[in-house]
Amino acid sequence: LVNQLPEANLILLRHLFGVLHQIEQNSGVNQMNAFNLALCIAPNMLWLPSPTGPEEESRSTKKVALLVQFLIENSGEIFGGDITALF
């Protein structure tokens, strides 16, 4: 799916997850592991197209957080092993 994105979107995601991966690599110092990063960033990445109740929003946020966590933890395989070379 990632390879089907427009090039500009793919570049943005590579850089974003490159930064998040770098932060996660230093979680021993900064306490920001992939789970914590995902909880912080997920609500800003994807959201439901129409307003819903708090329960549905909570379920949706949890699903997005799991996706973001997976993308952070597997960013090298998903976006290319040279993701840290972007910086």
N, C-alpha and C positions, 0 to 999 in steps of 0.2 A: 504494500500500500504506500509506503514511504516513497518508493521510486515513481509512483504515479502522480505525486504532487507537482505543482508548477515549480520551476527551478528556484524562483525567489522564496517560496515557502520552504523548500527543502534546505536552502542555504540558511535561512533564519532558524529553522529547527536544529540544524547541525551546530550552529553557534550557541544557541540556547542550551542544548543538552550537553555540549562540550563544556560550557561554564558550570552547569549543574554537576556534571561528572567530576570536574576538577574540585568543586566544593566538597562533594561526597568523598573523594579520595583523601581529604583532610579531616574526616569526621572525628578522628581521635582527638583533634585539637579544637574543632569548632562545634562538635556535637550535632552536626547537620548530616545525618545519614540520608540515604535515598528516601526512606519513609518520611522523615521530617521535612525534607525538601518538597516531597510530593504533596504533603498536607498544606504547605505554604503556597505552592504555585498552582495546584490543581484548580482551585476555584476561579482563577483568572484565565485558564486555558480554554476550557469548554464549558458551556452552560446550555440549559434547555432553551429551546426557541420561544416558548411561551411561559408566562408565570404559572407556577404550580404551588402546591402546598409545601410546608417545611419538611414533611417526611419524604416526599419525592425528591426535593432538592438535596436532602441529606444522602439519600441512596445514590443519586446521580453524582454527587461530589465524591463519594467513596469509590465509585467505579472509575471516575477520572483519576483520582489519586492513585489507585492501583495501576492504571495505565502509565501515568507519569513515573511512578516508581520503577516499573518495568523498563521504561525507556531510559531512565537514568542508569539503572544497573546494567543494561545491555547496550548502551549507546555506541560502544566500539563496534559491536557486531551489526547493529542496525544502521548506523550512519557512516561506518568505515573505521578501520583501525587507526587511521591517522587523525582522528577527531581532536586529539590534544595538540596536534601540529598546527591547528587553526590559530593558535595564540603564539 
